[in-house]
Amino acid sequence: MSDLTDYKEQIAEYIGQYAEQMLCEPSGILSHPYIVPGSRFYSTTLWDWDSWMSNVALRQYALTDSAFAALLPRFELGCLQNFAEHTTPEGYMPICIEKSGQTLFKAPSAEHWSNMHKPVYAQHAAFLQSCGTEIPDTVLDTAVSFLTTYETHFCHEATGLYFWQDDLAIGVDNDPCTYFRPEKSSGSILLNSFLYREMLALGALYEHKDNMSAAMYWKQKAAKLRAAVSRHCFDERDKCFYSVDLNLLPNQNITGLHSGAPRDWECLLMRFDVWSNILPLWAGIADAGQAEAVIKRFRETNTYRARYGIRSLSRLEKMYDLSATNNPSNWRGPVWGVANYLSWRAMLKYGYEEDAAWLAEATIRLFGQDIARTGTLHEYYHPDTGEAIMTPNFINWNALVLNMAAYLDGKPCCFEF
């Protein structure tokens, strides 16, 4: 365990060198301070789930640096304020905002809707609220407009599940459950898990404002989505959650040979072992029996579990590949820091502390060895050797290893909403 102690110290020192560089003053079209991922490749852009996850990590770092803790609040709230200012009247919130005003992803048109900000905006606000930050009404109003837009343009009426509009900027770039699939066909387990927590977060924000009717409205929405995920996404055969295929022909005006037995299912399971299948545990959707089955599946070394964490795609899948790719980044097998972190949180939430301890230690060793070998951190890694695959100087959600280390050491630990 001595090497683990050394790695923790090296990681904390390394992240400490870059923490302030992740805090950006207002510039260009970004009129509020904001948080960037920390890599030189992403030094001027505010990103959606990157700013949320980076913020949780920076809050952890702030527990060890009082001067940094004093700096942080205006930058983290500024992330929400910047996104609010650039949300359209229709409720479309951009995935990212470049300070120059350059558009990286197209906003929707009357003819075509595109993906927008991952549903983590209210969660980010609820996290800051738990840290003692008072959330402005403008942020709360934006969160309502944003979630309402998800309901209007991203919801599959027959199942109650939500879908990606297309395969662009989904966060997990080339996840085979969405990548190169038809538009509006991917009932992503990641998207639905995030949306469930987003609805609960909005309810918590309203509860803090003593608006109980609005709080209950969003909590009831969340309960409805939880029931839809349990009904349509949990596979009793494999005892696992999956994304679903919504790309079925209409079940209306049926004639001919089909008329005697019209389709009575609304979606089809996509039985791919993707790391995000554990997210219903992170979200709190799974019941105890479902959670036990999923955790058992994630212990299997021939599929998910590798020496340095959770493979983003099982090595038994046909699409498994560890190539170095960018745009899209590779989520077809490599280990990602954020996937390790969210899987770790899923394990903790359901009381699987031994599994969580293993995953925390694996992540610490992965990053500690990378710093020792290369002097930096990377975007993603070989799951069995720990070799860096892509993008040096990548901080971002890798800094969440600080939260994992603090928990192992029994120290105060920051958690997302």
C-alpha positions in Angstrom: 0.0 0.0 0.0 3.0 2.3 0.3 2.9 3.0 -3.5 -0.7 4.0 -3.1 0.2 6.6 -0.5 2.9 8.0 -2.8 0.6 8.1 -5.8 -2.0 10.0 -3.8 0.6 12.6 -2.8 1.8 12.9 -6.4 -1.7 13.2 -7.8 -2.7 15.9 -5.3 0.5 17.9 -6.1 0.0 17.6 -9.8 -3.7 18.7 -9.8 -2.8 21.5 -7.4 -0.4 22.9 -10.0 -3.3 23.2 -12.5 -6.3 23.9 -10.4 -6.2 27.7 -10.8 -5.6 27.4 -14.5 -9.1 25.8 -14.7 -10.6 29.1 -13.5 -11.2 31.6 -16.3 -12.2 35.2 -16.0 -15.0 36.6 -18.2 -13.8 36.9 -21.8 -15.5 37.3 -25.2 -19.1 36.2 -25.2 -18.7 34.6 -21.8 -19.6 37.4 -19.5 -19.2 35.5 -16.2 -16.3 33.6 -14.8 -16.2 29.9 -15.6 -14.4 26.6 -15.3 -12.6 24.9 -18.2 -11.5 21.2 -18.4 -7.8 22.2 -17.8 -6.2 20.8 -20.9 -4.4 23.1 -23.3 -6.7 21.7 -25.9 -9.8 23.0 -24.1 -8.5 26.2 -22.5 -11.1 28.7 -23.7 -14.3 26.8 -23.9 -17.1 26.2 -21.3 -18.4 22.6 -21.7 -21.5 21.0 -20.2 -20.8 17.9 -18.1 -17.1 18.7 -18.0 -17.7 21.9 -16.0 -20.1 20.0 -13.7 -17.7 17.1 -13.0 -14.6 19.3 -12.8 -16.5 21.5 -10.3 -17.1 18.5 -8.0 -13.4 17.7 -8.2 -12.3 21.3 -7.6 -14.6 21.5 -4.5 -12.6 18.5 -3.2 -9.3 20.2 -3.9 -10.6 23.3 -2.2 -10.9 21.4 1.1 -7.1 21.3 1.2 -6.4 24.9 0.0 -8.2 27.7 1.7 -7.0 30.4 -0.7 -8.4 28.4 -3.6 -11.6 27.8 -1.8 -12.1 31.5 -1.5 -11.6 31.9 -5.3 -13.9 29.1 -6.5 -17.5 30.2 -5.8 -17.8 32.9 -8.5 -16.3 30.7 -11.2 -18.6 27.7 -10.5 -21.8 29.9 -10.3 -20.6 31.7 -13.5 -20.7 28.4 -15.4 -24.5 28.3 -14.8 -25.0 32.0 -15.5 -23.1 31.7 -18.8 -25.2 28.8 -20.0 -28.4 30.6 -18.9 -27.4 33.7 -20.9 -26.9 31.6 -24.1 -30.0 29.4 -23.8 -32.5 30.2 -26.5 -36.1 31.2 -25.9 -37.1 27.7 -27.0 -35.0 26.3 -24.2 -32.1 25.0 -26.3 -29.0 25.1 -24.1 -25.7 24.8 -26.0 -23.3 21.9 -25.3 -20.4 24.2 -25.1 -19.6 27.9 -25.5 -16.4 29.1 -27.0 -15.4 32.6 -25.8 -14.8 33.8 -29.4 -18.4 32.9 -30.3 -17.4 30.2 -32.7 -20.1 27.6 -32.9 -18.9 24.0 -32.5 -22.3 22.4 -32.8 -25.4 23.6 -34.7 -28.4 25.0 -32.8 -31.7 23.5 -33.8 -33.9 24.8 -36.7 -37.5 24.4 -37.4 -36.7 21.4 -39.7 -34.1 19.7 -37.4 -33.5 19.4 -33.7 -30.0 18.6 -32.6 -28.5 17.4 -29.3 -28.0 20.0 -26.6 -26.4 20.3 -23.2 -26.4 17.0 -21.3 -29.1 17.0 -18.6 -26.8 17.9 -15.7 -27.6 21.7 -15.4 -30.0 21.4 -12.5 -27.7 18.8 -10.9 -24.8 21.3 -11.1 -27.0 23.9 -9.5 -28.2 21.6 -6.8 -24.6 20.6 -6.1 -23.7 24.3 -5.6 -26.7 24.8 -3.4 -25.5 21.9 -1.2 -22.2 23.8 -0.9 -24.0 26.9 0.4 -24.4 28.9 -2.8 -27.7 30.6 -3.3 -29.0 29.8 -6.8 -30.4 32.9 -8.6 -33.9 32.7 -10.0 -32.5 33.2 -13.5 -30.7 29.9 -13.2 -33.8 28.1 -11.8 -36.0 29.5 -14.6 -33.4 28.4 -17.2 -33.4 24.9 -15.7 -37.1 24.7 -16.0 -37.1 25.8 -19.7 -34.2 23.4 -20.4 -35.9 20.4 -18.9 -39.2 21.3 -20.5 -37.4 21.3 -23.9 -36.1 17.8 -23.2 -39.7 16.7 -22.6 -40.9 18.4 -25.8 -38.2 17.3 -28.2 -36.4 14.3 -26.8 -39.2 12.2 -25.2 -40.5 9.0 -26.8 -44.2 9.0 -26.0 -44.9 5.3 -26.2 -42.2 4.3 -23.7 -41.7 7.5 -21.7 -38.0 7.2 -22.3 -35.7 9.9 -23.8 -33.6 9.7 -26.9 -30.6 11.4 -28.4 -31.5 13.4 -31.5 -28.4 12.1 -33.3 -24.9 10.7 -32.5 -23.1 14.1 -32.2 -21.7 15.3 -28.9 -23.3 12.7 -26.6 -20.3 12.8 -24.3 -19.5 9.1 -24.8 -18.7 9.8 -28.4 -18.7 6.5 -30.2 -20.9 4.4 -27.8 -22.3 1.8 -30.2 -25.7 2.2 -28.7 -25.9 5.6 -30.4 -23.0 6.0 -32.8 -24.0 5.7 -36.5 -27.5 4.8 -35.5 -30.6 6.5 -37.0 -31.7 9.8 -35.6 -34.0 9.7 -32.5 -33.5 5.9 -32.2 -31.2 5.6 -29.2 -33.0 5.4 -25.8 -29.7 5.8 -24.1 -29.3 4.5 -20.6 -26.8 7.3 -19.9 -29.3 9.9 -21.0 -32.2 8.5 -19.1 -30.2 8.1 -15.9 -28.9 11.6 -16.1 -32.4 12.9 -16.8 -33.8 11.1 -13.7 -31.3 12.8 -11.5 -31.9 16.1 -13.3 -35.6 16.0 -12.5 -34.8 15.2 -8.8 -32.3 18.0 -8.7 -34.8 20.5 -10.0 -37.3 19.3 -7.4 -34.6 19.8 -4.7 -34.0 23.4 -6.0 -37.7 24.2 -5.7 -37.9 22.6 -2.3 -35.1 24.8 -1.1 -37.2 27.8 -2.3 -40.2 26.4 -0.3 -42.1 25.9 -3.5 -43.4 22.5 -2.7 -45.9 22.2 -5.5 -43.2 22.7 -8.1 -40.9 20.4 -6.2 -43.5 17.6 -6.2 -44.2 18.2 -9.9 -40.6 17.4 -10.8 -40.2 14.6 -8.3 -43.3 13.0 -9.8 -41.8 13.4 -13.3 -38.7 11.6 -12.0 -40.8 8.8 -10.5 -42.5 8.3 -13.9 -39.2 8.1 -15.7 -37.8 5.7 -13.1 -40.7 3.4 -13.8 -40.1 3.6 -17.5 -36.5 2.7 -17.2 -37.2 -0.2 -14.9 -39.9 -1.5 -17.3 -38.1 -1.1 -20.6 -34.4 -1.1 -19.9 -33.9 -3.8 -17.3 -33.4 -7.2 -18.9 -34.6 -10.1 -16.8 -32.6 -12.6 -18.9 -29.2 -10.9 -18.4 -30.1 -9.2 -15.2 -28.7 -5.9 -16.5 -29.8 -2.5 -17.6 -29.4 -1.6 -21.3 -30.1 1.2 -23.7 -33.0 0.5 -26.0 -33.7 0.8 -29.7 -36.7 3.0 -30.5 -36.4 2.7 -34.3 -39.5 0.6 -34.9 -42.0 0.9 -37.7 -45.3 2.5 -36.8 -47.9 0.2 -35.3 -50.8 1.9 -37.0 -53.2 1.2 -39.9 -51.8 -2.4 -40.2 -53.2 -4.4 -43.1 -52.3 -7.7 -44.7 -50.4 -10.5 -43.0 -49.4 -8.2 -40.0 -53.0 -7.4 -39.1 -53.6 -10.5 -37.1 -50.9 -9.8 -34.6 -49.8 -6.2 -34.4 -46.6 -5.3 -32.5 -47.2 -5.0 -28.8 -43.7 -3.9 -27.7 -42.5 -0.3 -27.9 -38.7 -0.8 -28.0 -36.0 -3.4 -28.2 -33.1 -4.0 -25.8 -29.6 -3.3 -27.2 -27.7 -6.0 -25.3 -24.3 -4.4 -25.4 -22.1 -4.4 -22.3 -21.3 -0.7 -22.1 -20.0 0.9 -18.9 -23.0 3.2 -18.7 -25.2 0.2 -17.9 -24.2 0.8 -14.3 -25.6 4.4 -14.3 -29.1 3.4 -13.1 -27.4 2.5 -9.8 -25.6 5.8 -9.8 -29.0 7.5 -10.4 -30.8 5.5 -7.7 -33.2 3.9 -10.2 -32.3 0.3 -9.5 -33.9 -1.7 -6.7 -31.7 -3.8 -4.5 -32.0 -7.0 -6.5 -31.3 -5.3 -9.8 -28.3 -3.6 -8.2 -26.9 -6.8 -6.9 -27.1 -8.4 -10.4 -25.5 -5.5 -12.1 -22.6 -5.3 -9.6 -22.0 -9.0 -10.1 -21.8 -8.5 -13.8 -19.4 -5.6 -13.4 -17.0 -7.9 -11.4 -16.4 -10.2 -14.4 -12.8 -9.8 -15.6 -13.6 -11.1 -19.1 -16.0 -8.2 -19.7 -15.9 -5.0 -17.6 -13.4 -5.3 -14.9 -9.8 -4.7 -15.8 -6.6 -4.0 -13.9 -7.0 -0.3 -14.0 -10.8 0.1 -13.8 -13.9 -0.4 -15.8 -13.7 -0.9 -19.5 -15.9 1.5 -21.4 -17.0 -1.4 -23.5 -16.7 -5.1 -22.7 -13.8 -6.8 -24.5 -16.2 -9.5 -25.6 -18.1 -7.1 -27.8 -17.4 -7.2 -31.5 -16.8 -3.4 -31.5 -14.1 -3.5 -28.7 -11.2 -1.4 -29.8 -8.4 0.5 -28.0 -7.3 2.8 -30.9 -6.2 6.3 -30.3 -8.9 8.5 -31.9 -10.1 12.0 -31.5 -13.5 13.4 -32.7 -14.8 11.0 -31.8 -12.8 10.1 -28.7 -12.7 6.4 -28.1 -15.3 4.9 -25.7 -15.1 1.4 -27.2 -12.9 -0.2 -24.5 -10.4 2.3 -22.9 -10.7 3.3 -19.3 -11.9 6.8 -18.6 -11.5 8.6 -15.3 -15.2 9.8 -15.3 -16.5 6.3 -16.0 -14.4 5.0 -13.1 -15.7 7.7 -10.9 -19.4 7.3 -11.7 -19.1 3.5 -11.5 -17.4 4.0 -8.1 -20.3 6.2 -6.9 -22.8 3.6 -8.1 -21.1 1.0 -6.0 -21.0 3.2 -2.9 -24.6 4.2 -3.2 -25.8 0.6 -2.9 -23.3 -0.4 -0.2 -20.8 -2.3 -2.3 -17.8 -0.9 -0.5 -15.3 -3.6 -1.3 -15.9 -3.1 -5.0 -15.7 0.6 -4.6 -12.4 0.4 -2.7 -11.0 -1.8 -5.4 -12.0 0.7 -8.1 -10.7 3.7 -6.2 -7.3 2.0 -5.7 -7.2 1.0 -9.4 -7.8 4.6 -10.5 -5.2 6.0 -8.1 -2.6 3.6 -9.4 -3.6 4.4 -13.0 -3.1 8.1 -12.6 -0.2 7.8 -10.2 1.7 5.6 -12.6 0.9 7.9 -15.5 2.3 10.9 -13.7 5.4 8.9 -12.7 6.0 7.8 -16.4 5.0 10.9 -18.3 4.7 13.7 -15.9 1.1 14.3 -16.8 -2.4 12.8 -17.1 -4.2 11.7 -20.3 -7.8 11.5 -21.6 -8.1 7.7 -21.7 -6.1 4.6 -21.0 -5.4 1.0 -21.9 -7.4 -1.0 -19.3 -4.9 -3.8 -18.8 -1.5 -2.1 -19.0 -2.4 1.4 -17.8 -0.6 2.9 -20.8 -1.9 6.4 -21.8 -3.7 6.3 -25.2 -4.7 9.9 -26.0 -4.5 13.6 -25.1 -1.8 14.5 -22.7 -2.3 17.3 -20.1 -5.9 16.3 -19.7 -7.2 17.3 -16.2 -10.9 17.7 -16.3 -12.8 14.9 -14.5 -9.6 13.0 -13.9 -9.3 15.3 -10.9 -12.2 13.3 -9.3 -9.6 10.8 -8.2 -9.1 13.3 -5.3 -12.6 12.5 -4.1 -11.9 8.8 -4.4 -8.7 9.1 -2.4 -10.3 11.2 0.3 -13.0 8.6 0.8 -10.5 5.8 1.1 -8.6 7.8 3.7 -11.8 8.5 5.7 -11.5 12.3 5.0 -14.4 14.7 4.2 -15.5 14.0 0.6 -17.5 16.0 -1.9 -20.2 14.2 -3.9 -22.3 15.4 -6.8 -26.0 15.8 -6.2 
